[in-house]
Amino acid sequence: MSDGRPIRGRRRAYRELGEAPRRILLLMAAKTYRAKAFMTAARRLGVDVVVGSDEPGPLSRRTNGAQIGLDLGRPARSATKIVQIAEERPFDAIVNVDDATTVVAAQAATRLGLVSNSVDAARITRDKYLARRALQRAGLLHPRFRRITVDADPKVEARRAPFPCVLKPVAQSASRGVIRANDPTEFQAAFQRIAAMLAADGKGQRKIVVEAFIPGPEVALEGLLDRGTLRVLALFDKPDPLDGPFFEETIYVTPSRHSEAVQSQIVETVERAAAAFGLRHGPIHAELRLSPDGPVILEVAARSIGGLCSNALRFGVDMSLEELILRHAADLEIPTYDREQAASGAMMLPIPRGGVLRRVLGREEALAVRLVEGAEITIPIGQPVVPLPEGDRYLGFVFARGRTPEEVEAALREAHRRLTFQIVAPGEEDDEAPCVVATPRSILLPLAAPGVPVRRSRARRAASAS
């Protein structure tokens, strides 16, 4: 771990902004939340940005036509197209913004000889089963896990499951398709629901990971790898319990209120996990559970934090996370890696019911809450909304800053209380639809008592015994 100071023994030839603009390829999915923030940072730095995406969509308005159409479902083909374009006018760096662009970025950067993560490392971050195996081999704490396919017999698989357990597709993001099951009946229902979701997607995904549920609160670490050295940018607490059956995220608050000892364990665990995956360069976003046995990795993604949550982060005087990432990628001087002194947080607004969004009430009242700095509704009125586990979007985001994490959390909760949404379900008249708060849907099935303890790998058990 680095404390933000230059790494000793390594000379880095930082470029000045007055020199010729660096040329960066930003890879992002068309439905990304992050285009505006990255393009704003690029303009502020004066770097030359080209966007690679799967669809023009809203991105074309922000890129002034500097956009490459890519088939993100075919990473090798997309990488070849990027290499061909770079032969005429080279890129100085490639930055992937979303999970969907991770492998494409690694393949293209590797072929162009740019500093990047390896293709194998990128693939591990995109496959939950490969990630679990890598953590197991590295001797990190992990739950009991196995991989099955949608062709399996759910009744048979349920007899082998460690209850309570969690079923999750191997290659989805944002908790999509992640379902807790407490008994064989719930297992079969979760299995069938995930299989139907994957079939409807039509992308050929057929594998599911089944793993023991890990009890304990969640945290998230935002970091930047510089040729293998981790710089911690922020550590977020997630004060709301995430116990299922679905796993909608809500509040992120930093700095963490966990003890220094626990925070050190979290950082060490993320460092070891990144090394186990083979990650060496660029932003990472790690999520962990603080189990009774210690921190357990849920995922380490080779990208920065998703949604609009980066709005909660500022570095130095007024540097955004996106600007910091672009400075690092372009080899520009980074004035500081230190987050601002104030506490800050973001709240994601879950979709409480499926249907069509008709009205948003209370936004002005939410913005009037002391310490609240923003309330962004990211789904337009009249658009369909799909809750988890099938959905992959949030209704919006609320942001707050204050003196302490407690103040920030309280402000976010009060703003959330003032917001309501009218969502008209299929077959329902507009005047019949209630206005509801954006909270995770009710847990209809009883939760089992405590989760199954996490396991140590053979290597770790042997080391502990010696």
For each residue, the residues with C-beta under 8 A, 3 or more apart:
1: 229 230 231 232 267 268 271
2: 5 7 226 229 230 231 337
3:
4: 231 336 337 338
5: 2
6: 10 12
7: 2 10 226 229
8:
9:
10: 6 7 227
11:
12: 6 331
13: 331
14: 331 332 333
15: 19 22 330 331 332 333
16: 19 332 333
17: 45 46 332
18:
19: 15 16
20:
21: 46 47 48
22: 15 47 48 92 93 330 331 332
23: 47 48 49 50 89 90 91 92
24: 42 47 48 49 50 91 92 93 94 95 326 329 330
25: 49 50 51 52 68 82 91 93 94 95 108
26: 38 42 49 50 51 52 95 97
27: 51 52 53 70 94 95 96 97 98 101 104 105
28: 32 34 35 38 51 52 53 59 96 97 98 101
29: 32 53 54 72 97 98 100 101
30: 53 54 55 56 57 58 59
31: 57
32: 28 29 35 59 97 98
33: 306 307 308 378
34: 28 37 38 97 98 306 308 310 322
35: 28 32 38 39 51 58 59 62
36: 39 40 62
37: 34 40 41 308 310 311 320 321 322
38: 26 28 34 35 41 42 49 95 97 322 326
39: 35 36 42 43 49 62 63
40: 36 37 43 44 320 322
41: 37 38 44 45 320 322 323 325 326
42: 24 26 38 39 45 47 49 326
43: 39 40 46
44: 40 41 323
45: 17 41 42 323 326 327 330 332
46: 17 21 43
47: 21 22 23 24 42 326 330 332
48: 21 22 23 24
49: 23 24 25 26 38 39 42 63 66
50: 23 24 25 26 63 66 67 68 91
51: 25 26 27 28 35 59 62 63 66 67 68
52: 25 26 27 28 67 68 70 78 82 101 104
53: 27 28 29 30 56 57 59 67 68 69 70 72
54: 29 30 69 70 71 72 73 100
55: 30 59 69
56: 30 53 59 60 67 69
57: 30 31 53 60
58: 30 35 61 62
59: 28 30 32 35 51 53 55 56 62 63 67
60: 56 57 63 65 67
61: 58
62: 35 36 39 51 58 59
63: 39 49 50 51 59 60 66 67
64:
65: 60
66: 49 50 51 63
67: 50 51 52 53 56 59 60 63
68: 25 50 51 52 53 81 82 85
69: 53 54 55 56
70: 27 52 53 54 78 81 82 104
71: 54 74 77 78
72: 29 53 54 75 78 100 101 104
73: 54 203
74: 71 77 78
75: 72 78 79 103 104 107
76: 79 80 107
77: 71 74 80 81
78: 52 70 71 72 74 75 81 82 104 107 108
79: 75 76 82 83 104 107 108 111
80: 76 77 83 84
81: 68 70 77 78 84 85
82: 25 52 68 70 78 79 85 86 91 94 104 108 112
83: 79 80 86 87 108 111 112
84: 80 81 87 88
85: 68 81 82 88 89
86: 82 83 89 90 91 108 112
87: 83 84 90
88: 84 85
89: 23 85 86
90: 23 86 87 112
91: 23 24 25 50 82 86 94 112 114
92: 22 23 24 114 330 331
93: 22 24 25 109 114 115 329 330 331
94: 24 25 27 82 91 105 108 109 112 114 116 329
95: 24 25 26 27 38 105 282 325 326 329
96: 27 28 101 102 104 105 106 282 302 303
97: 26 27 28 29 32 34 38 101 303 304
98: 27 28 29 32 34 101 102 173 303 306
99: 102 125 126 173 301 303
100: 29 54 72 173
101: 27 28 29 52 72 96 97 98 104 105
102: 96 98 99 105 106 122 125 126 301 302 303
103: 75 106 107 119 122 123 126
104: 27 52 70 72 75 78 79 82 96 101 107 108
105: 27 94 95 96 101 102 108 109 116 122
106: 96 102 103 109 110 116 117 118 119 121 122 302
107: 75 76 78 79 103 104 110 111 119 122
108: 25 78 79 82 83 86 94 104 105 111 112
109: 93 94 105 106 112 114 115 116
110: 106 107 113 114 116 118 119
111: 79 83 107 108
112: 82 83 86 90 91 94 108 109
113: 110
114: 91 92 93 94 109 110
115: 93 109 227 281
116: 94 105 106 109 110 281 282
117: 106 121 122 278 279 280 281 282 302
118: 106 110 121 122 278 280
119: 103 106 107 110 122 123
120: 123 124 278
121: 106 117 118 124 125 277 278 279 280 302
122: 102 103 105 106 107 117 118 119 125 126 302
123: 103 119 120 126 127 130
124: 120 121 127 130 131 134 277 278
125: 99 102 121 122 131 277 279 299 300 301 302
126: 99 102 103 122 123 171
127: 123 124 130 131 170 171
128: 131 132 168 169 170 171 209 299
129: 132 133 145 147 170 207 209
130: 123 124 127 133 134 170
131: 124 125 127 128 134 135 277 297 299 300
132: 128 129 135 136 142 145 209 211
133: 129 130 136 137
134: 124 130 131 137 138 273 276 277
135: 131 132 138 140 142 273 276 297
136: 132 133 139 140 142 457
137: 133 134 276 457 459
138: 134 135 272 273 275 276 457 459
139: 136 456 457 459 460 463
140: 135 136 269 272 273 276 296 297 457 460
141: 269 291 293 294 295 296 297 454 455 456 460
142: 132 135 136 145 296 297 454 455 457
143: 162 211 212 213 214 296 452 454 455
144: 162 211 212 452 455
145: 129 132 142 209 210 211 212
146: 160 209 210 211
147: 129 170 207 208 209 210
148: 152 157 207 208 210
149: 152 206 207 208
150: 194 195 198 199 206 207 208
151: 206
152: 148 149 156 157 191
153: 156 157
154: 157 158 187 188 191 192
155: 158 159 184 188
156: 152 153 159 160
157: 148 152 153 154 160 161 187 191 210
158: 154 155 161 181 184 187 188 191
159: 155 156 184
160: 146 156 157
161: 157 158 165 181 184 187 210
162: 143 144 165 211 212 452
163: 181 182 183 187 448 452
164: 180 181 182 212 213 244 447 448 451 452
165: 161 162 180 181 187 210 211 212 213 452
166: 178 179 180 181 210 211 212 213 244
167: 177 178 179 181 187 190 191 194 208 209 210
168: 128 172 177 178 179 194 208 209 211
169: 128 172 176 177 194 197 198 205 207 208 209
170: 127 128 129 130 147 205 207 208 209
171: 126 127 128 205 207
172: 168 169 176 177 178 205 392
173: 98 99 100 176 301 306 392
174: 306 392
175: 178 246 247 248 249 388 389
176: 169 172 173 197 388 389 390 391 392
177: 167 168 169 172 194 197 198 389 390
178: 166 167 168 172 175 246 247 388 389
179: 166 167 168 190 193 194 244 245 246 389
180: 164 165 166 186 190 213 243 244 245 246 247 447
181: 158 161 163 164 165 166 167 186 187 189 190 245
182: 163 164 186 445 446 447 448
183: 163 186 187 448
184: 155 158 159 161 187 188
185: 188 189
186: 180 181 182 183 189 190 245 445
187: 154 157 158 161 163 165 167 181 183 184 190 191
188: 154 155 158 184 185 191 192
189: 181 185 186 192 193
190: 167 179 180 181 186 187 193 194 245
191: 152 154 157 158 167 187 188 194 195 208
192: 154 188 189 195 196
193: 179 189 190 196 197 389 390
194: 150 167 168 169 177 179 190 191 197 198 208 389
195: 150 191 192 198 199 208
196: 192 193 199 200
197: 169 176 177 193 194 200 201 389 390
198: 150 169 177 194 195 201 203 205 206
199: 150 195 196 202
200: 196 197
201: 197 198 205
202: 199
203: 73 198
204:
205: 169 170 171 172 198 201
206: 149 150 151 198
207: 129 147 148 149 150 169 170 171
208: 147 148 149 150 167 168 169 170 191 194 195
209: 128 129 132 145 146 147 167 168 169 170
210: 145 146 147 148 157 161 165 166 167
211: 132 143 144 145 146 162 165 166 168
212: 143 144 145 162 164 165 166 451 452 454
213: 143 164 165 166 180 244 451 452
214: 143 289 291 296 298 451 454
215: 289 291 292 450 451
216: 289 290 291 292 296
217: 237 238 239 241 289 290
218: 238 242 287 288 289 290 298
219: 235 236 237 238 256 258 266 287 288 290 295
220: 235 236 238 252 285 286 287 288 305
221: 232 234 235 236 266 267 270 284 285 286 287 288
222: 232 233 234 235 236 283 284 285 304 305 313 321
223: 230 231 232 233 270 283 284 285 286
224: 230 231 233 282 283 284 324 325 328 337
225: 228 229 230 231 274 279 280 281 282 283 284
226: 2 7 229 231 281 328
227: 10 115 280 281
228: 225 275 280 281
229: 1 2 7 225 226
230: 1 2 223 224 225 267 270 271 274 284
231: 1 2 4 223 224 225 226 337
232: 1 221 222 223 235 267
233: 222 223 224 313 315 321 324 337 339
234: 221 222 254 255 313 339
235: 219 220 221 222 232 254 255 256 263 266 267
236: 219 220 221 222 252 253 254 256 345
237: 217 219 252 253 254 256 257 258 405
238: 217 218 219 220 242 249 250 251 252
239: 217 251 253 409
240: 250 251
241: 217
242: 218 238 247 249
243: 180 443 447
244: 164 166 179 180 213 247 443 447
245: 179 180 181 186 190 443 444 445
246: 175 178 179 180 387 388 389 440 441
247: 175 178 180 242 244 388
248: 175 348 350 387 388 440 441
249: 175 238 242 252 348 350
250: 238 240 347 348 350 416 439 440
251: 238 239 240 345 346 347 348 409 412 413
252: 220 236 237 238 249 309 312 345 346 347 348
253: 236 237 239 257 343 344 345 405 408 409 412
254: 234 235 236 237 312 313 339 343 344 345 405
255: 234 235 339 343 405
256: 219 235 236 237 263 405
257: 237 253 405 406
258: 219 237 262 263 266 290
259: 262 263
260: 263 264
261: 264 265
262: 258 259 265 266 290 295
263: 235 256 258 259 260 266 267
264: 260 261 267 268
265: 261 262 268 269 294 295
266: 219 221 235 258 262 263 269 270 288 290 295
267: 1 221 230 232 235 263 264 270 271
268: 1 264 265 271 272
269: 140 141 265 266 272 273 288 294 295 296 297
270: 221 223 230 266 267 273 274 284 286 288 297 300
271: 1 230 267 268 274 275
272: 138 140 268 269 275 276
273: 134 135 138 140 269 270 276 277 286 297 300
274: 225 230 270 271 277 279 280 284 286 300
275: 138 228 271 272 278 279
276: 134 135 137 138 140 272 273
277: 121 124 125 131 134 273 274 300
278: 117 118 120 121 124 275
279: 117 121 125 225 274 275 282 284 300 302
280: 117 118 121 225 227 228 274
281: 115 116 117 225 226 227 228
282: 95 96 116 117 224 225 279 302 325 328 329
283: 222 223 224 225 302 303 304 325 328
284: 221 222 223 224 225 230 270 274 279 300 301 302 303 304
285: 220 221 222 223 300 301 303 304 305 306
286: 220 221 223 270 273 274 297 299 300 301
287: 218 219 220 221 297 298 299 300
288: 218 219 220 221 266 269 270 295 296 297 298
289: 214 215 216 217 218 295 296 298
290: 216 217 218 219 258 262 266 294 295 296
291: 141 214 215 216 294 295 296 451 453 454
292: 215 216 453
293: 141 296 453 454 456
294: 141 265 269 290 291
295: 141 219 262 265 266 269 288 289 290 291
296: 140 141 142 143 214 216 269 288 289 290 291 293 454
297: 131 135 140 141 142 269 270 273 286 287 288 300
298: 214 218 287 288 289
299: 125 128 131 286 287
300: 125 131 270 273 274 277 279 284 285 286 287 297
301: 99 102 125 173 284 285 286
302: 96 102 106 117 121 122 125 279 282 283 284
303: 96 97 98 99 102 283 284 285 306
304: 97 222 283 284 285 310 321 322 325
305: 220 222 285 309 310 313 321
306: 33 34 98 173 174 285 303 309
307: 33 346 348 394 397
308: 33 34 37 311 346 376 378 397 399
309: 252 305 306 312 346 348 397
310: 34 37 304 305 313 320 321 322
311: 37 308 346 374 397 399
312: 252 254 309 344 345 346 399 401
313: 222 233 234 254 305 310 320 321 339 344
314: 318 319 320 339 340 344
315: 233 319 320 321 324 336 337 338 339 340
316: 319 335 336 338 340
317:
318: 314
319: 314 315 316 323 324 335 336
320: 37 40 41 310 313 314 315 323 324
321: 37 222 233 304 305 310 313 315 324 325
322: 34 37 38 40 41 304 310 325 326
323: 41 44 45 319 320 326 327
324: 224 233 315 319 320 321 327 328 334 337
325: 41 95 224 282 283 304 321 322 328 329
326: 24 38 41 42 45 47 95 322 323 329 330 332
327: 45 323 324 330 332 333 334
328: 224 226 282 283 324 325 331 332 334
329: 24 93 94 95 282 325 326
330: 15 22 24 45 47 92 93 326 327
331: 12 13 14 15 22 92 93 328
332: 14 15 16 17 22 45 47 326 327 328
333: 14 15 16 327
334: 324 327 328 337
335: 316 319
336: 4 315 316 319
337: 2 4 224 231 233 315 324 334
338: 4 315 316
339: 233 234 254 255 313 314 315
340: 314 315 316 344
341:
342: 401 402 403
343: 253 254 255 401 402 403 404 405 407 408
344: 253 254 312 313 314 340 399 400 401 402 408
345: 236 251 252 253 254 312 399 400 401 405 408 409 412
346: 251 252 307 308 309 311 312 397 398 399 412
347: 250 251 252 397 398 399 400 412 413 415 416
348: 248 249 250 251 252 307 309 394 397
349: 394 395 396 397 398 416 419 438
350: 248 249 250 387 388 394 395 438 439 440 441
351: 354 385 386 387 388 391 393 394 395 423 438
352: 387 421 423 436 437 438 439 440 441
353: 387 423 425 436 441
354: 351 384 385 386 387 391 423 425 426
355: 384 385 423 424 425 426 428 433
356: 382 383 384 385 423 424
357: 360 379 380 381 382 383 384 385 395 421 422 423
358: 381 382 422 423 424 430 433
359: 381 421 422 435
360: 357 363 377 381 419 420 421 422
361: 419 420 421 422 435
362: 365 366 418 419 420
363: 360 366 367 375 377 419
364: 367 368
365: 362 368 369 418 419
366: 362 363 369 372 375 398 415 416 418 419
367: 363 364 372 374 375 415
368: 364 365 372
369: 365 366 372 400 411 414 415 418
370: 411
371: 400 401 402 407 408 411
372: 366 367 368 369 375 398 399 400 411 412 415
373: 399 400 401
374: 311 367 397 398 399
375: 363 366 367 372 396 397 398 399 415 419
376: 308 396 397 398 399
377: 360 363 395 396
378: 33 308 393 394 395 396 397
379: 357 383 385 393 395 396
380: 357 383
381: 357 358 359 360
382: 356 357 358
383: 356 357 379 380
384: 354 355 356 357
385: 351 354 355 356 357 379 391 393 395 423
386: 351 354 390 391 392 393
387: 246 248 350 351 352 353 354 390 391 441
388: 175 176 178 246 247 248 350 351 391 440 441
389: 175 176 177 178 179 193 194 197 246
390: 176 177 193 197 386 387
391: 176 351 354 385 386 387 388
392: 172 173 174 176 386
393: 351 378 379 385 386
394: 307 348 349 350 351 378 397
395: 349 350 351 357 377 378 379 385 421 438
396: 349 375 376 377 378 379 438
397: 307 308 309 311 346 347 348 349 374 375 376 378 394
398: 346 347 349 366 372 374 375 376 412 415 416 419
399: 308 311 312 344 345 346 347 372 373 374 375 376
400: 344 345 347 369 371 372 373 408 411 412 415
401: 312 342 343 344 345 371 373 408
402: 342 343 344 371 407 408 411
403: 342 343 407
404: 343 407 408
405: 237 253 254 255 256 257 343 345 408 409
406: 257 409 410
407: 343 371 402 403 404 410 411
408: 253 343 344 345 371 400 401 402 404 405 411 412
409: 239 251 253 345 405 406 412 413
410: 406 407 413 414
411: 369 370 371 372 400 402 407 408 414 415
412: 251 253 345 346 347 372 398 400 408 409 415 416
413: 251 347 409 410 416 417
414: 369 410 411 417 418
415: 347 366 367 369 372 375 398 400 411 412 418 419
416: 250 347 349 366 398 412 413 419 437 438 439
417: 413 414 437
418: 362 365 366 369 414 415
419: 349 360 361 362 363 365 366 375 398 415 416 437 438
420: 360 361 362 435 436 437 438
421: 352 357 359 360 361 395 435 436 437 438
422: 357 358 359 360 361 430 433 434 435 436
423: 351 352 353 354 355 356 357 358 385 433 436
424: 355 356 358 428 429 430 433
425: 353 354 355 428 433
426: 354 355
427:
428: 355 424 425 432 433
429: 424 432 433
430: 358 422 424 433
431:
432: 428 429
433: 355 358 422 423 424 425 428 429 430
434: 422
435: 359 361 420 421 422
436: 352 353 420 421 422 423 439
437: 352 416 417 419 420 421
438: 349 350 351 352 395 396 416 419 420 421
439: 250 350 352 416 436
440: 246 248 250 350 352 388
441: 246 248 350 352 353 387 388
442:
443: 243 244 245 447
444: 245
445: 182 186 245
446: 182
447: 164 180 182 243 244 443
448: 163 164 182 183 451
449:
450: 215
451: 164 212 213 214 215 291 448
452: 143 144 162 163 164 165 212 213
453: 291 292 293
454: 141 142 143 212 214 291 293 296
455: 141 142 143 144
456: 139 141 293 460 461 464
457: 136 137 138 139 140 142 460 461
458: 461 462
459: 137 138 139 462 463
460: 139 140 141 456 457 463 464
461: 456 457 458 464 465
462: 458 459 465 466
463: 139 459 460 466
464: 456 460 461
465: 461 462
466: 462 463
